[in-house]
Amino acid sequence: MKQFIAFVKKEFYHVFRDRKTLLLLFGMPISQIVLFGFALTNEIKNSKIVVCDYANDVATRRIIDKMEVSANFEIERILMSHQQIEEVFREGKIKLVVVFPANFNNSLAHLNKAQVQIIADATDPNTAGTLTNYASSIILSYQAELQGLQKIPYQIEIDIRMIYNPELKGATNFVPGVMALVLFLISVLMTSVSIVREKENGTMEVLLVSPFKTILVVISKAVPYFFLSLINLAMILLLSVYLLNLPIKGSVLLLFAESSLLIITALSLGLLISNSTSSQRTAMIIALLGMMLPTILLSGFMFPIENMPLALQVISNIVPAKWYYIIVKSIMIKGLGFSAIWKETLILVGMALFLLVVSIKKFKVRLV
Amino acid sequence: METKTVISTENLTKRFGDFTAVNEITFDVKSGEIFGFLGANGAGKTTAMRMLCGLSNPTSGKANIAGFDVYRQTEKIKRNIGYMSQKFSLYEDLTILENIRFYGGIYGMDRKSIKAKSVELVEQLGLKEEATKLVRSLPLGWKQKLAFSVAIFHEPKIVFLDEPTGGVDPVTRRQFWDLIYAAAERGITVFVTTHYMDEAEYCNRISMMVDGYIKALDSPANLKKQFGASNMDEVFYQLARGAKRNL
């Protein structure tokens, strides 16, 4: 035990003396959260739009007001003629124009029918689609207001509920994704580099000649990174709760326990990589290239796995981050307990055990 | 006075597939002796040494280190030996004291004696001022002296040195050998591989390995007499000339 403590202490010295790596360790989750939270978002806020209002009556003014107060739109100008519309689009700043024909309120009141035109700049089809949806939902909400006053005998009401994420926040999707990505990659990378470093420096031989148990070398290498990853996790959660207003619905304790499981899986994988390579550079390339893409692509965080070809769907099952991503979403966003995620947990436990056993076996083989 | 045998091997052999790296070597090393293990690159020195340290399992033959069997008692052997590798083997990003204490720690020494002995050691080496500086900042010669001192910090019975003085200037090498002599006087047996023939002269006895065999084993003076040579270089050339493995 004394030997173990001495070794772990040494590992912590390594970590804290290496300022650049430490910066990377803590800078990565922060920058990822901030990037995903503010830059890479599907939500469109304060988009500048133009209204072309030929009617200028009670109804159109009410709809325009509603658009003005929505967080999605900011009304730049109100035009009075159709000619200017094309000019507005050419300038490029405006992505959407809403056109109300003359006598809008009249026809609505007397014919029970009125038309409104929404013109969107579809050079970016996703943005155009999202913006037109926002606009039509505002118009529909005005219609609902009117219907509240009148009695129409037959009416089908569609009640759409976005459960777990009623505001359709992008954060609910990417925070678990970033957690999976950051925790997994950092743990794999750090451990794989740290054992290979001992080999490169020639210190590994000295360790092997010492009475210090080889299995303890492997375990004590993982200890500091385990704790650092937990700190990382706490940081990501704090950022998501306080900066992105994404509360943790389920048990924080369970979340930490499951995350520890992912970290252990990742650390074991890192150990396996470092036991199979002989230079820090190779280890780093394998850890980064070999792990980054599958983790990003196949964890379900960026692209839905259900839409992938069958082969990729099968392969995605061996990506630990995929299971962790499901677990985190269940705990954080749906607020589910352990009974809902025991299957995924079991899979992760299996992966961790398998990797750990193989990497320790591999480590021993090298001695003979 | 009868001196104890601390290393004894009998027909010790290591094969990698068809290749026999070490071929039936048999020798004894006495306690407190400085035993030089010489040979060209690829002669099998490092492989032999790795077997003696318990890093590598012999294919056949017997070996007994510090009273323990290399097949069954490697853990006990490890407790009784020190090792300094070819590559410089301290942690550059740790201070001198931290390195000493770390190695003391993994050899299971208790905290009190680690503390007392490490202070004593840096004073002995004249590194008291530098004790809390990173090893990275030390000149190579000092690093090697420190690495040796760390290898014998836990007072092993035997210390194995694998080409310890590579890349070091002659003056520092001489100082390094002073440390080796001091250790031998304290009763630590020194087993050293080297390329430098002047260093061979410093050893009590040397063995010459060629193509996995031990071709000669005696004191430097006797070897020179045996081969009619005026220095160890000539002895080495005469023996190594017959080598079939490419140098």
Contacts between the chains, C-beta under 8 A, distances in Angstrom:
chain1	res1	chain2	res2	distance
A	2	B	105	6.6
A	2	B	108	6.3
A	2	B	110	7.6
A	2	B	111	7.6
A	3	B	105	6.0
A	3	B	106	4.9
A	3	B	107	7.7
A	3	B	108	5.4
A	5	B	105	7.4
A	6	B	101	7.3
A	6	B	102	5.8
A	6	B	104	7.8
A	6	B	105	2.5
A	6	B	106	5.7
A	7	B	102	7.6
A	7	B	105	7.2
A	7	B	106	6.0
A	9	B	102	7.6
A	9	B	105	7.7
A	10	B	91	7.0
A	10	B	94	6.8
A	10	B	98	7.3
A	10	B	102	4.8
A	10	B	105	8.0
A	13	B	91	7.8
A	13	B	93	6.9
A	13	B	94	5.5
A	13	B	98	6.2
A	14	B	91	7.4
A	14	B	93	6.0
A	14	B	94	7.8
A	17	B	93	4.3
A	17	B	94	7.7
A	17	B	134	7.7
A	18	B	93	6.9
A	201	B	87	6.8
A	201	B	88	7.7
A	201	B	89	7.2
A	201	B	91	7.5
A	201	B	92	7.5
A	202	B	85	4.9
A	202	B	86	6.9
A	202	B	87	2.7
A	202	B	88	6.5
A	202	B	89	4.9
A	203	B	89	5.1
A	203	B	90	7.5
A	203	B	91	6.4
A	205	B	55	7.0
A	205	B	83	7.2
A	205	B	85	4.6
A	205	B	87	7.7
A	205	B	89	7.0
A	206	B	83	5.8
A	206	B	84	7.5
A	206	B	85	5.8
A	206	B	89	4.6
A	206	B	103	7.9
A	206	B	151	7.8
A	207	B	106	7.2
A	208	B	55	5.7
A	209	B	53	5.0
A	209	B	54	7.2
A	209	B	55	6.3
A	209	B	78	6.3
A	209	B	81	6.9
A	209	B	83	3.9
A	209	B	160	7.7
A	210	B	78	6.2
A	210	B	83	7.7
A	210	B	103	7.5
A	210	B	106	5.2
A	210	B	107	6.1
A	211	B	75	6.3
A	211	B	78	4.3
A	211	B	79	4.8
A	211	B	106	7.6
A	211	B	107	6.4
A	211	B	108	6.7
A	212	B	106	4.2
A	212	B	107	7.8
A	367	B	55	6.4
A	367	B	56	7.6
A	368	B	56	6.8
A	368	B	57	5.3
